[in-house]
């Protein structure tokens, strides 16, 4: 059985070589052996000419299908087909074309189907890339939104700190001004007290002078006693007023120094508070700038997300179109199967009346094996 199958394969190879060379090898008799096999000219090249190779090829294929020994001998079908192809070539203006028939049509559909399938696969890959782009853009938007929220919280905190700083500065300023006003009032009180005591001292000194003068003018000791008492009392008053003036002047000096010190401290403190307020205000401006940048980044991220979504929709549409085209070509390819030609001596008659086996390779091998057995 295996020897018969091998002989069938060799026969198929001989037929193929004969078709390519323009000759047809036929069996002139089994009883004379393989040495009596000889090539027989089909006449296709003579009939078609050398201008159009497709005419010669199709003519030889027709001769093989019709099992003609020669184009001019009992092969009217192939001759008519050669005449028609030659006339068609002349109508085309000697423009050569080789359609290849059903096999080449099948091959063309297969190649277009493979290309469409590869394009569909590339469309799927691009769709996945677009989906990854959408996910990445979405993560970017979420990060930018979170960053904007954090910047808003930071700005709120800085603004609250600025308000607290301004409140503290105002409170400390009011307290310092109140303390300064109190010291100023104390200084004024001390100055008025000194002036009042000085007036009292001058009055007491005048009275002392008057008492001393009256004592000096006294005529006798009896009259001088009362005046001496008056002089002593007045002198004591002057002494006390003088001590009081010195004490009040010291207090005035201390109040002036305290006022000046408080004024210096208040000025320094005001400068410090103002500087702190300015620093916090600059921090607020900086935070507002950061917030603006965060909002700009969020806007840009959302724009990129929208672009990524548009690209994903376009990629999905392209992928759908490519998949539809590939499926259509696949159906077209199934509708144009590749025929399997079997020589006449291998035909079984009822199984393949037209000499074409099914396109399934398993069925072809089974048919050849059945003939070989």
ZIDAJO-V899166 format. One record per residue. N is the residue number from 1. RES is the residue in three letters. SS is DSSP state (~ for helix, > for strand, _ for the rest). OMEGA is omega in whole degrees, -180 to 180 (999 if undefined). NEAR is the number of other ideal C-beta (glycine too) atoms within 10 Angstrom. Layout:
# ZIDAJO-V899166
N & RES & SS & OMEGA & NEAR
N & RES & SS & OMEGA & NEAR
This chain:
# ZIDAJO-V899166
1 & UNK & _ & -179 & 9
2 & UNK & ~ & 178 & 9
3 & UNK & ~ & 179 & 8
4 & UNK & ~ & 178 & 12
5 & UNK & ~ & 178 & 16
6 & UNK & ~ & 179 & 11
7 & UNK & ~ & 178 & 11
8 & UNK & ~ & 179 & 19
9 & UNK & ~ & 178 & 11
10 & UNK & ~ & 178 & 10
11 & UNK & ~ & 177 & 15
12 & UNK & ~ & 178 & 15
13 & UNK & ~ & 179 & 10
14 & UNK & ~ & 178 & 14
15 & UNK & ~ & 180 & 16
16 & UNK & ~ & 179 & 12
17 & UNK & ~ & 179 & 11
18 & UNK & ~ & 179 & 19
19 & UNK & ~ & -180 & 16
20 & UNK & ~ & -177 & 10
21 & UNK & ~ & 180 & 11
22 & UNK & _ & 178 & 16
23 & UNK & > & 178 & 17
24 & UNK & > & 178 & 22
25 & UNK & > & -180 & 15
26 & UNK & > & 180 & 15
27 & UNK & _ & -178 & 11
28 & UNK & _ & 178 & 12
29 & UNK & _ & -178 & 8
30 & UNK & ~ & -175 & 8
31 & UNK & ~ & -179 & 6
32 & UNK & ~ & 176 & 10
33 & UNK & _ & -176 & 8
34 & UNK & ~ & -178 & 7
35 & UNK & ~ & 180 & 6
36 & UNK & ~ & 178 & 11
37 & UNK & _ & -179 & 14
38 & UNK & > & 179 & 9
39 & UNK & > & 179 & 12
40 & UNK & > & 179 & 17
41 & UNK & > & -178 & 14
42 & UNK & _ & -178 & 28
43 & UNK & _ & -178 & 20
44 & UNK & ~ & -180 & 25
45 & UNK & ~ & 178 & 17
46 & UNK & ~ & -178 & 12
47 & UNK & ~ & -175 & 19
48 & UNK & ~ & -175 & 23
49 & UNK & _ & -177 & 15
50 & UNK & _ & -176 & 8
51 & UNK & _ & -174 & 13
52 & UNK & _ & -179 & 21
53 & UNK & ~ & -179 & 14
54 & UNK & ~ & 179 & 16
55 & UNK & ~ & -180 & 26
56 & UNK & ~ & -178 & 22
57 & UNK & ~ & -179 & 19
58 & UNK & ~ & 178 & 21
59 & UNK & ~ & 179 & 25
60 & UNK & ~ & 176 & 24
61 & UNK & ~ & 179 & 18
62 & UNK & ~ & 179 & 21
63 & UNK & ~ & 179 & 26
64 & UNK & ~ & -179 & 20
65 & UNK & ~ & -178 & 16
66 & UNK & ~ & -180 & 15
67 & UNK & _ & 178 & 14
68 & UNK & _ & 176 & 22
69 & UNK & _ & -180 & 15
70 & UNK & > & -179 & 16
71 & UNK & _ & -178 & 24
72 & UNK & _ & -176 & 15
73 & UNK & > & 174 & 11
74 & UNK & _ & 180 & 13
75 & UNK & _ & -177 & 21
76 & UNK & ~ & -180 & 11
77 & UNK & ~ & -180 & 13
78 & UNK & ~ & 179 & 26
79 & UNK & ~ & 178 & 20
80 & UNK & ~ & 180 & 11
81 & UNK & ~ & 178 & 19
82 & UNK & ~ & 177 & 26
83 & UNK & ~ & -177 & 13
84 & UNK & ~ & 179 & 11
85 & UNK & ~ & 180 & 21
86 & UNK & ~ & 177 & 17
87 & UNK & ~ & 178 & 10
88 & UNK & ~ & 178 & 12
89 & UNK & ~ & 179 & 19
90 & UNK & ~ & 178 & 11
91 & UNK & ~ & 179 & 9
92 & UNK & _ & -180 & 11
93 & UNK & _ & 179 & 6
94 & UNK & _ & 175 & 10
95 & UNK & _ & -176 & 9
96 & UNK & _ & 176 & 11
97 & UNK & _ & -179 & 13
98 & UNK & _ & -178 & 13
99 & UNK & _ & 179 & 11
100 & UNK & _ & 178 & 15
101 & UNK & ~ & -176 & 13
102 & UNK & ~ & -180 & 13
103 & UNK & ~ & -179 & 14
104 & UNK & ~ & 175 & 11
105 & UNK & ~ & 177 & 13
106 & UNK & ~ & -179 & 18
107 & UNK & ~ & 178 & 13
108 & UNK & ~ & 178 & 14
109 & UNK & ~ & -179 & 18
110 & UNK & ~ & 179 & 16
111 & UNK & ~ & 177 & 11
112 & UNK & ~ & 178 & 15
113 & UNK & ~ & 178 & 20
114 & UNK & ~ & 178 & 13
115 & UNK & ~ & 179 & 13
116 & UNK & ~ & 179 & 20
117 & UNK & ~ & 177 & 17
118 & UNK & ~ & 177 & 12
119 & UNK & ~ & 177 & 17
120 & UNK & ~ & 177 & 21
121 & UNK & ~ & 177 & 14
122 & UNK & ~ & 176 & 13
123 & UNK & ~ & 176 & 22
124 & UNK & ~ & 178 & 14
125 & UNK & ~ & 178 & 12
126 & UNK & ~ & 178 & 18
127 & UNK & ~ & 177 & 20
128 & UNK & ~ & 177 & 13
129 & UNK & ~ & 178 & 13
130 & UNK & ~ & 177 & 21
131 & UNK & ~ & 176 & 15
132 & UNK & ~ & 177 & 12
133 & UNK & ~ & 178 & 18
134 & UNK & ~ & -180 & 21
135 & UNK & ~ & 179 & 13
136 & UNK & ~ & 178 & 13
137 & UNK & ~ & 178 & 21
138 & UNK & ~ & 177 & 16
139 & UNK & ~ & 177 & 12
140 & UNK & ~ & 178 & 18
141 & UNK & ~ & 179 & 21
142 & UNK & ~ & 179 & 13
143 & UNK & ~ & -180 & 13
144 & UNK & ~ & 178 & 21
145 & UNK & ~ & 178 & 16
146 & UNK & ~ & 178 & 12
147 & UNK & ~ & 178 & 18
148 & UNK & ~ & 178 & 20
149 & UNK & ~ & 179 & 12
150 & UNK & ~ & 178 & 13
151 & UNK & ~ & 176 & 21
152 & UNK & ~ & 178 & 14
153 & UNK & ~ & 179 & 10
154 & UNK & ~ & 179 & 15
155 & UNK & ~ & 178 & 18
156 & UNK & ~ & 178 & 11
157 & UNK & ~ & 180 & 11
158 & UNK & ~ & 178 & 18
159 & UNK & ~ & 176 & 16
160 & UNK & ~ & 177 & 10
161 & UNK & ~ & 177 & 13
162 & UNK & ~ & 178 & 19
163 & UNK & ~ & 178 & 12
164 & UNK & ~ & 180 & 11
165 & UNK & ~ & 178 & 17
166 & UNK & ~ & 179 & 15
167 & UNK & ~ & 178 & 10
168 & UNK & ~ & 179 & 13
169 & UNK & ~ & 179 & 19
170 & UNK & ~ & -179 & 12
171 & UNK & ~ & 179 & 11
172 & UNK & ~ & 177 & 15
173 & UNK & ~ & 178 & 15
174 & UNK & ~ & 179 & 10
175 & UNK & ~ & 180 & 12
176 & UNK & ~ & 178 & 19
177 & UNK & ~ & 178 & 13
178 & UNK & ~ & 178 & 10
179 & UNK & ~ & 178 & 15
180 & UNK & ~ & 177 & 17
181 & UNK & ~ & 178 & 12
182 & UNK & ~ & 178 & 13
183 & UNK & ~ & 177 & 20
184 & UNK & ~ & 178 & 16
185 & UNK & ~ & 178 & 12
186 & UNK & ~ & 177 & 17
187 & UNK & ~ & 178 & 20
188 & UNK & ~ & 179 & 13
189 & UNK & ~ & 179 & 14
190 & UNK & ~ & 179 & 19
191 & UNK & ~ & 178 & 16
192 & UNK & ~ & 178 & 12
193 & UNK & ~ & 178 & 17
194 & UNK & ~ & -180 & 19
195 & UNK & ~ & 180 & 13
196 & UNK & ~ & 180 & 13
197 & UNK & ~ & 177 & 21
198 & UNK & ~ & 177 & 16
199 & UNK & ~ & 179 & 11
200 & UNK & ~ & -180 & 16
201 & UNK & ~ & 179 & 18
202 & UNK & ~ & 178 & 12
203 & UNK & ~ & -179 & 13
204 & UNK & ~ & 179 & 20
205 & UNK & ~ & 177 & 16
206 & UNK & ~ & 179 & 12
207 & UNK & ~ & 179 & 17
208 & UNK & ~ & 177 & 20
209 & UNK & ~ & 180 & 13
210 & UNK & ~ & 180 & 13
211 & UNK & ~ & 179 & 19
212 & UNK & ~ & 179 & 16
213 & UNK & ~ & 178 & 11
214 & UNK & ~ & 179 & 15
215 & UNK & ~ & 180 & 17
216 & UNK & ~ & -180 & 10
217 & UNK & _ & -178 & 10
218 & UNK & _ & -176 & 14
219 & UNK & _ & -178 & 7
220 & UNK & _ & -176 & 7
221 & UNK & ~ & -179 & 8
222 & UNK & ~ & 178 & 8
223 & UNK & ~ & -176 & 12
224 & UNK & ~ & -177 & 16
225 & UNK & ~ & -179 & 12
226 & UNK & ~ & -179 & 12
227 & UNK & ~ & 177 & 17
228 & UNK & ~ & 178 & 14
229 & UNK & ~ & 180 & 12
230 & UNK & ~ & 178 & 17
231 & UNK & ~ & -179 & 21
232 & UNK & ~ & -179 & 12
233 & UNK & ~ & -179 & 13
234 & UNK & ~ & 180 & 19
235 & UNK & ~ & 177 & 16
236 & UNK & ~ & 179 & 12
237 & UNK & ~ & 179 & 17
238 & UNK & ~ & 179 & 20
239 & UNK & ~ & 180 & 13
240 & UNK & ~ & 179 & 14
241 & UNK & ~ & 178 & 19
242 & UNK & ~ & 177 & 15
243 & UNK & ~ & 180 & 11
244 & UNK & ~ & 179 & 17
245 & UNK & ~ & 179 & 18
246 & UNK & ~ & 180 & 12
247 & UNK & ~ & -180 & 13
248 & UNK & ~ & 176 & 20
249 & UNK & ~ & 175 & 16
250 & UNK & ~ & 177 & 12
251 & UNK & ~ & 179 & 17
252 & UNK & ~ & 178 & 20
253 & UNK & ~ & 179 & 12
254 & UNK & ~ & 180 & 13
255 & UNK & ~ & 177 & 19
256 & UNK & ~ & 179 & 16
257 & UNK & ~ & 179 & 12
258 & UNK & ~ & 179 & 17
259 & UNK & ~ & 179 & 20
260 & UNK & ~ & 179 & 12
261 & UNK & ~ & 178 & 11
262 & UNK & ~ & 178 & 19
263 & UNK & ~ & 177 & 14
264 & UNK & ~ & 180 & 10
265 & UNK & ~ & 180 & 13
266 & UNK & ~ & 178 & 18
267 & UNK & ~ & 179 & 12
268 & UNK & ~ & -179 & 11
269 & UNK & ~ & 178 & 16
270 & UNK & ~ & 177 & 15
271 & UNK & ~ & 179 & 10
272 & UNK & ~ & 179 & 12
273 & UNK & ~ & 179 & 19
274 & UNK & ~ & 178 & 12
275 & UNK & ~ & 178 & 11
276 & UNK & ~ & 178 & 15
277 & UNK & ~ & 179 & 16
278 & UNK & ~ & 178 & 11
279 & UNK & ~ & 179 & 12
280 & UNK & ~ & 177 & 19
281 & UNK & ~ & 176 & 15
282 & UNK & ~ & 177 & 11
283 & UNK & ~ & 177 & 16
284 & UNK & ~ & 178 & 16
285 & UNK & ~ & 178 & 11
286 & UNK & ~ & 179 & 12
287 & UNK & ~ & 176 & 19
288 & UNK & ~ & 177 & 14
289 & UNK & ~ & 177 & 11
290 & UNK & ~ & 178 & 16
291 & UNK & ~ & 176 & 17
292 & UNK & ~ & 177 & 11
293 & UNK & ~ & 179 & 13
294 & UNK & ~ & 177 & 21
295 & UNK & ~ & 177 & 16
296 & UNK & ~ & 178 & 12
297 & UNK & ~ & 179 & 18
298 & UNK & ~ & 178 & 21
299 & UNK & ~ & 179 & 13
300 & UNK & ~ & 180 & 13
301 & UNK & ~ & 178 & 21
302 & UNK & ~ & 176 & 16
303 & UNK & ~ & 177 & 12
304 & UNK & ~ & 177 & 18
305 & UNK & ~ & 179 & 21
306 & UNK & ~ & 177 & 13
307 & UNK & ~ & 178 & 13
308 & UNK & ~ & 177 & 21
309 & UNK & ~ & 178 & 15
310 & UNK & ~ & 178 & 12
311 & UNK & ~ & 179 & 18
312 & UNK & ~ & 178 & 21
313 & UNK & ~ & 179 & 12
314 & UNK & ~ & 179 & 13
315 & UNK & ~ & 178 & 21
316 & UNK & ~ & 178 & 15
317 & UNK & ~ & 179 & 12
318 & UNK & ~ & -180 & 17
319 & UNK & ~ & 178 & 21
320 & UNK & ~ & 179 & 13
321 & UNK & ~ & 180 & 13
322 & UNK & ~ & 178 & 21
323 & UNK & ~ & 178 & 17
324 & UNK & ~ & 179 & 12
325 & UNK & ~ & 179 & 18
326 & UNK & ~ & 178 & 21
327 & UNK & ~ & 178 & 14
328 & UNK & ~ & 178 & 12
329 & UNK & ~ & 177 & 20
330 & UNK & ~ & 176 & 15
331 & UNK & ~ & 178 & 11
332 & UNK & ~ & 178 & 14
333 & UNK & ~ & 177 & 17
334 & UNK & ~ & 179 & 11
335 & UNK & ~ & 178 & 8
336 & UNK & _ & -179 & 17
337 & UNK & _ & 178 & 13
338 & UNK & _ & -179 & 14
339 & UNK & _ & 177 & 16
340 & UNK & > & -178 & 17
341 & UNK & > & 179 & 17
342 & UNK & _ & 178 & 21
343 & UNK & _ & -177 & 15
344 & UNK & ~ & -177 & 10
345 & UNK & ~ & 179 & 10
346 & UNK & ~ & -179 & 18
347 & UNK & _ & 179 & 17
348 & UNK & _ & 178 & 12
349 & UNK & _ & -175 & 6
350 & UNK & _ & -176 & 6
351 & UNK & _ & -177 & 13
352 & UNK & _ & -177 & 17
353 & UNK & _ & -178 & 9
354 & UNK & _ & 179 & 10
355 & UNK & _ & -179 & 17
356 & UNK & > & 179 & 15
357 & UNK & > & 175 & 22
358 & UNK & _ & -177 & 14
359 & UNK & _ & -180 & 14
360 & UNK & _ & -179 & 11
361 & UNK & ~ & -180 & 11
362 & UNK & ~ & 178 & 8
363 & UNK & ~ & 179 & 13
364 & UNK & ~ & 180 & 15
365 & UNK & ~ & 179 & 12
366 & UNK & ~ & 179 & 12
367 & UNK & ~ & 180 & 20
368 & UNK & ~ & 179 & 19
369 & UNK & ~ & 179 & 14
370 & UNK & ~ & 179 & 13
371 & UNK & ~ & -179 & 16
372 & UNK & ~ & 180 & 16
373 & UNK & _ & 999 & 9
